[in-house]
């Protein structure tokens, strides 16, 4: 029985293109929401690349694009601008990563690839009254950014540089002031 449910959850995730909420996944698999949480954890522990995003669960199919880890720095109020800049130039923001003095690396899955995704993320951030991860590191954070090709990645990086978001542009400035 357990293996059948596990396979059912995995099949549902594999056939959905957009994130699916835990409640919807539970309904379609015929189990409780808490059971879904447990099965997702089990599938992740078995090596399945399943993302838990603010919009639900998503099975990460292998990417065909270019992925780069980018170090950036900005204030909380600049989050929508940074995300829009990346998406507008053809990029997808996979995640956000910060360094914490106690926990080490903390990562949040974002999976943002459209202006609608940005709007949902910003509304969720504001309505939850949760602090974004970048507050833990004075604005310094990393993003895995994905683009379809090298030329698009170059455009994204140039746009981030032009707006002053790349961390390397901030290095040394704090020592000078």
N, C-alpha and C positions, 0 to 999 in steps of 0.2 A: 504494500500500500504506500509506504513512504517513498519508494523509488518511483512509483507511478505519479505521485503528486509532484515530486521533484522534477521529473521529466515534463510534466504538464506546465509547471511554472517556467521552466527553461524554454519550452516550445513557444509559449505566449510571448515571452521576452524577445525571442529570436524573430518572430513574425511581425512585431510592432516596430515602426520606423520612428515614432515619437515616444518620449517618456510616458510611462503608464503609472498611474497612481497606485499606491499600495491597496487602496480600497477596491479599485477596478480589477487589479490583478487577483485579489482575493475572491472577488465575485466570479471572475471567469475561471479560476482554478477550483472553485467550490470549497474554499477553506476560509479560515478567519484571517483578519489583518495581521494579528500577532503570529500566526503560522507562516504567513508570507515573509515577515521580517526574519524569522528563524531560517526559512528555506533560502532566502537571499544570502544570509550569512554563510550557510552551508555551501551554496553554489560558489560564492566568492572564495571560500577556503579550498575548494576543489580546483581553483585556477580559472574559473570563468570570469571574464572581464565585464562585470556588471557595475554600472555607475548608479549611485544614489544621488539624484539631483533634486533641486527644490521643486521640480515639476513631476517627479516620480522616478521609477527605475528605467534604465535603458541598457540594453545589451550592446556593448561596444563592438561593432563589426570592425574588422581590420581596415585601417585607413589606407587610402591610396595616395595621400598627399604628403607634403613636407611638414615636419613638426620641428619646432624650435622652442627651447626654454629661454624666456626673455626676462631679464631683471628690470623692474620699473620702480618708480617712486612718485607718489603724488598724495594729495589730501583726499579725505573722504568725499568731499563735494565734487571731486573730479572723476569719480568712478564712472558715471554715465558717459562722460566725454571720452574717457580712455576706451571703454568698451565699444562705443559707437565708432571711434576712429579705426579700431581693429576690424570690426565687421564691415564698415563702409569700404575699406580697402581690400576686402575679400578674405579676411581671416576668420577663424573660429577660435574662441577662447575655451580651451578644454578645462582648465582648472586655475586655482589660485593657491599659492604655497607661501607660507611665512615660516620664519625661524622663531621658536619660542625658547626662552632661557631654561625652562624646566622640561618641556615635552619634546624639544627638538623640532623637527619638521612637522608642521600641521598643514594638511591639504584639504581643500574644498573643491568638489567637482562642480563645474559651472555649465559646460556644454552650451555655450552661447554662440549662435551663428546668425541671428537676425535682429532687427530692431524690435520685433515683438518679444523675443527672448530677453533683450535688455530691459524693456519696459516691465515685463513680469518680474525680473530679478530686482529691479529698483523698487517696485511697489512692495514686493515681499520683504525686502530689506527695511523699508520704511515702516510698513505695517507691523512687522514683528518686533520693531525697536531693538533688534539685535545689532551689535557692533560688527562692522566688516572686519575680516581678519587683518587687514593692513594696519589697524589701530594697535595691534600687538607689536608691530615692528616699525613704528613711526613712519608709516607710509611705504616702506620698502617691502616688495613682494615679487614673486615670480609667477609667470603664466606660461603654460605650455600652449603655444599658438600653432594652429594647423592651417595650411593654405594648400591649394591644389598644385602649386608649382613654385619654383625658386623666384621667378619674376614677381609673383604676387607677394611672397614673403618679403622681398626687398622693398616693395611699396609699403607694406605694413610697417616695417622697421624704420623706413624713412619718415613716414607720417608720425610715428611715436617720437622719433628724434626731433622733428620739426616742432612738435608741441612741448618738448622738454620733459617727456615722461621716462626716457631711458635712464636707468640708474647711473650709468657711467657719466652722464652729464652733471650729476649732482656730487660726484666724488671730488673731494678737495674743497668744495665750497664751504662746508661746515667748519673746516679747520681755518679757513681764511677769515671768517666772521667772528 
